[in-house]
């Protein structure tokens, strides 16, 4: 299992939200590119980026687009506001894997024919219900139906966020990750990671191949100097 650092950007600045709420935002005085350099030095080979401006319906940020060329040793995946096929295709053409939430849940056939290896469905859960549109709206589609629709198109990679734990440092959402993994997805689990030992129970869940960490890495609860962190960043957790 791999530890995947997450960078959330709002107005070009690094930020973390609690429970996905823009009213509960913490901004960091750290340039995104400088943080990526530190992560690369620690051995990160995959990084998750979130365009929060796009997620909340504003103009998408352009600062991300240079990252794949600037850091060729890292595979970047991009989420936030990818709500039509054209935008998804643009992100793929820029060298990112596309993390698609609202579109994947509400209109998965719009993704038909796109690379199965480079599309990751963002399945954001409150309990067993999927939420969409920057976590501001519950989906009318049952979770199981959304899973079946995606798998019928060949998409089997999912980033699963337990929204109740996101940005809380209360421990990962094991139930949410296991729920989606049991449905047959390869899962990246997100939300709540508080220290390096939280990787252990996640690694025991069949189908969980990665875990996303933003706040814990940024604030040093998971130290880049810890050999266990470096091993996990390289995919050896």
C-alpha positions as CSV (number, residue, x, y, z in Angstrom):
1,X,0.0,0.0,0.0
2,X,1.2,3.5,-0.8
3,X,1.0,6.7,1.2
4,X,-0.1,9.5,-1.2
5,X,0.4,13.1,-0.1
6,X,-2.5,15.4,-0.9
7,X,-2.3,19.1,-1.8
8,X,-5.5,21.2,-1.7
9,X,-5.2,24.5,-3.4
10,X,-7.6,27.5,-3.1
11,X,-6.7,30.7,-4.9
12,X,-3.3,29.3,-5.5
13,X,-2.6,28.7,-1.8
14,X,-2.2,25.5,0.1
15,X,-5.2,25.0,2.4
16,X,-6.9,22.3,4.4
17,X,-10.7,22.2,5.0
18,X,-12.4,20.5,8.0
19,X,-15.2,18.2,6.8
20,X,-14.8,19.7,3.3
21,X,-16.3,23.0,4.6
22,X,-14.8,26.2,3.0
23,X,-15.8,28.1,6.1
24,X,-13.4,25.9,8.1
25,X,-10.3,26.6,6.1
26,X,-6.7,26.6,7.3
27,X,-4.2,28.3,4.9
28,X,-0.5,27.4,5.0
29,X,2.4,29.8,4.4
30,X,4.2,27.3,2.2
31,X,4.5,27.5,-1.6
32,X,2.9,24.4,-3.2
33,X,6.0,23.8,-5.4
34,X,8.3,24.0,-2.4
35,X,6.2,21.4,-0.6
36,X,6.2,19.1,-3.6
37,X,10.0,19.4,-3.8
38,X,10.2,18.2,-0.1
39,X,7.8,15.3,-0.8
40,X,9.9,14.3,-3.8
41,X,13.1,14.3,-1.7
42,X,11.3,12.0,0.8
43,X,10.5,9.6,-2.0
44,X,7.0,10.4,-3.0
45,X,6.1,8.9,-6.4
46,X,2.4,9.8,-6.5
47,X,0.7,13.0,-5.3
48,X,-3.0,13.9,-5.2
49,X,-4.0,17.5,-6.1
50,X,-7.3,19.1,-5.5
51,X,-8.5,22.3,-7.2
52,X,-10.9,23.6,-4.5
53,X,-11.8,26.6,-6.6
54,X,-13.0,24.2,-9.3
55,X,-14.7,22.0,-6.8
56,X,-16.8,24.9,-5.6
57,X,-17.8,26.0,-9.1
58,X,-15.3,28.8,-9.6
59,X,-12.7,29.1,-12.4
60,X,-10.2,26.3,-12.4
61,X,-6.6,27.2,-11.2
62,X,-3.9,27.1,-13.8
63,X,-0.9,26.8,-11.5
64,X,-1.2,23.0,-11.5
65,X,-0.6,22.4,-15.1
66,X,3.2,22.7,-15.0
67,X,3.7,20.1,-12.2
68,X,3.9,16.9,-14.4
69,X,6.7,18.3,-16.5
70,X,8.4,20.0,-13.5
71,X,8.4,16.7,-11.5
72,X,8.6,13.8,-14.0
73,X,9.4,11.3,-11.3
74,X,6.0,11.8,-9.7
75,X,2.6,10.7,-11.0
76,X,0.1,13.3,-10.2
77,X,-3.7,12.8,-9.9
78,X,-6.0,15.8,-10.2
79,X,-9.5,16.3,-8.7
80,X,-11.9,19.1,-8.1
81,X,-14.5,20.4,-10.5
82,X,-14.0,17.8,-13.3
83,X,-17.7,17.9,-14.1
84,X,-17.8,17.4,-17.9
85,X,-16.0,15.1,-20.3
86,X,-14.0,18.0,-22.0
87,X,-12.5,19.0,-18.7
88,X,-11.6,15.4,-17.9
89,X,-9.9,15.1,-21.3
90,X,-8.0,18.3,-20.8
91,X,-6.6,17.0,-17.4
92,X,-5.6,13.7,-19.0
93,X,-3.9,15.5,-21.8
94,X,-1.9,17.6,-19.3
95,X,-0.4,14.4,-17.9
96,X,-2.6,13.8,-14.8
97,X,-4.7,10.9,-13.7
98,X,-8.2,12.3,-13.4
99,X,-10.1,12.0,-10.1
100,X,-13.7,12.4,-11.1
101,X,-16.5,12.7,-8.5
102,X,-19.8,14.4,-9.4
103,X,-19.7,13.4,-13.1
104,X,-18.7,9.8,-12.3
105,X,-21.6,9.4,-9.9
106,X,-24.3,11.4,-11.7
107,X,-23.4,10.7,-15.4
108,X,-20.8,7.9,-15.6
109,X,-21.5,7.2,-19.3
110,X,-19.9,10.5,-20.1
111,X,-16.6,8.8,-19.3
112,X,-17.1,5.9,-21.6
113,X,-14.1,5.2,-23.8
114,X,-11.6,7.1,-21.6
115,X,-8.5,5.4,-20.2
116,X,-9.5,3.0,-17.4
117,X,-5.9,3.2,-16.1
118,X,-6.1,7.0,-15.7
119,X,-9.6,7.6,-14.3
120,X,-10.2,7.4,-10.6
121,X,-13.7,7.7,-9.3
122,X,-14.0,10.0,-6.3
123,X,-16.6,8.3,-4.0
124,X,-17.1,10.7,-1.1
125,X,-19.2,9.1,1.7
126,X,-21.3,10.3,4.6
127,X,-22.2,7.0,6.1
128,X,-23.2,4.8,3.2
129,X,-24.4,7.7,1.0
130,X,-22.4,9.4,-1.7
131,X,-22.1,13.2,-1.6
132,X,-21.2,15.3,-4.6
133,X,-20.6,18.9,-5.8
134,X,-17.8,19.7,-3.4
135,X,-19.5,17.6,-0.7
136,X,-22.3,20.1,-0.6
137,X,-25.1,17.8,-1.9
138,X,-26.2,14.3,-1.2
139,X,-26.5,12.1,-4.4
140,X,-30.0,10.8,-5.2
141,X,-28.2,7.7,-6.6
142,X,-27.7,4.7,-4.2
143,X,-24.1,3.8,-3.6
144,X,-24.5,0.3,-4.9
145,X,-26.1,1.6,-8.2
146,X,-23.2,4.0,-8.7
147,X,-20.7,1.2,-8.1
148,X,-22.3,-1.0,-10.7
149,X,-22.6,1.8,-13.3
150,X,-18.9,2.6,-13.0
151,X,-17.8,-1.1,-13.1
152,X,-19.9,-1.8,-16.1
153,X,-17.7,0.8,-18.0
154,X,-14.6,-0.9,-16.7
155,X,-13.6,1.7,-14.0
156,X,-12.3,0.0,-10.9
157,X,-10.1,2.6,-9.2
158,X,-11.7,4.7,-6.5
159,X,-10.6,7.4,-4.1
160,X,-12.9,7.0,-1.0
161,X,-13.2,9.8,1.4
162,X,-15.0,9.5,4.7
163,X,-16.2,13.1,4.8
164,X,-16.9,13.0,8.5
165,X,-13.2,12.4,9.2
166,X,-11.6,14.6,6.6
167,X,-9.2,17.1,8.1
168,X,-9.9,15.9,11.7
169,X,-6.9,13.8,12.5
170,X,-9.3,11.3,14.2
171,X,-8.1,8.2,12.4
172,X,-9.0,6.8,8.9
173,X,-12.5,5.8,7.8
174,X,-11.9,2.0,7.8
175,X,-15.6,1.2,7.3
176,X,-15.9,3.5,4.3
177,X,-12.8,2.1,2.6
178,X,-13.8,-1.5,3.3
179,X,-17.4,-0.8,2.0
180,X,-16.1,0.3,-1.4
181,X,-13.3,-2.3,-1.6
182,X,-15.8,-5.1,-1.0
183,X,-17.7,-3.9,-4.1
184,X,-14.6,-4.7,-6.2
185,X,-12.7,-1.4,-6.4
186,X,-9.0,-0.7,-5.9
187,X,-9.3,1.9,-3.2
188,X,-7.3,4.9,-2.1
189,X,-8.6,5.7,1.4
190,X,-8.8,9.4,2.4
191,X,-9.8,11.2,5.5
192,X,-8.6,11.3,9.1
193,X,-5.1,9.9,9.0
194,X,-3.4,11.1,12.2
195,X,0.0,9.3,12.4
196,X,2.0,6.6,10.6
197,X,0.5,3.8,12.6
198,X,-2.9,4.4,11.0
199,X,-1.5,2.8,7.9
200,X,-1.5,-0.6,9.5
201,X,-5.2,-1.3,9.8
202,X,-5.8,0.1,6.3
203,X,-3.1,-2.2,4.8
204,X,-5.0,-5.2,6.2
205,X,-8.2,-4.4,4.2
206,X,-8.2,-6.4,0.9
207,X,-8.5,-4.0,-2.0
208,X,-7.1,-0.9,-0.3
209,X,-4.0,0.0,-2.3
210,X,-3.3,3.5,-1.0
211,X,-4.1,6.1,1.5
212,X,-4.3,9.9,1.1
213,X,-2.8,12.3,3.7
214,X,-2.9,16.1,3.6
215,X,-3.0,17.7,7.1
216,X,-1.0,15.0,8.9
217,X,1.9,15.4,6.6
218,X,1.7,19.2,6.4
219,X,1.6,19.6,10.1
220,X,4.2,16.9,10.9
221,X,2.0,14.3,12.6
222,X,3.4,12.0,9.9
223,X,7.1,13.0,9.6
224,X,9.0,12.9,6.4
225,X,12.1,12.0,8.4
226,X,10.5,8.8,9.6
227,X,11.9,5.8,7.6
228,X,8.4,4.2,7.8
229,X,7.0,7.3,6.0
230,X,9.6,7.1,3.3
231,X,8.9,3.4,2.8
232,X,5.2,4.1,2.6
233,X,5.6,7.0,0.1
234,X,7.5,4.5,-2.1
235,X,4.6,2.0,-1.9
236,X,5.9,-0.3,0.7
237,X,3.5,0.2,3.6
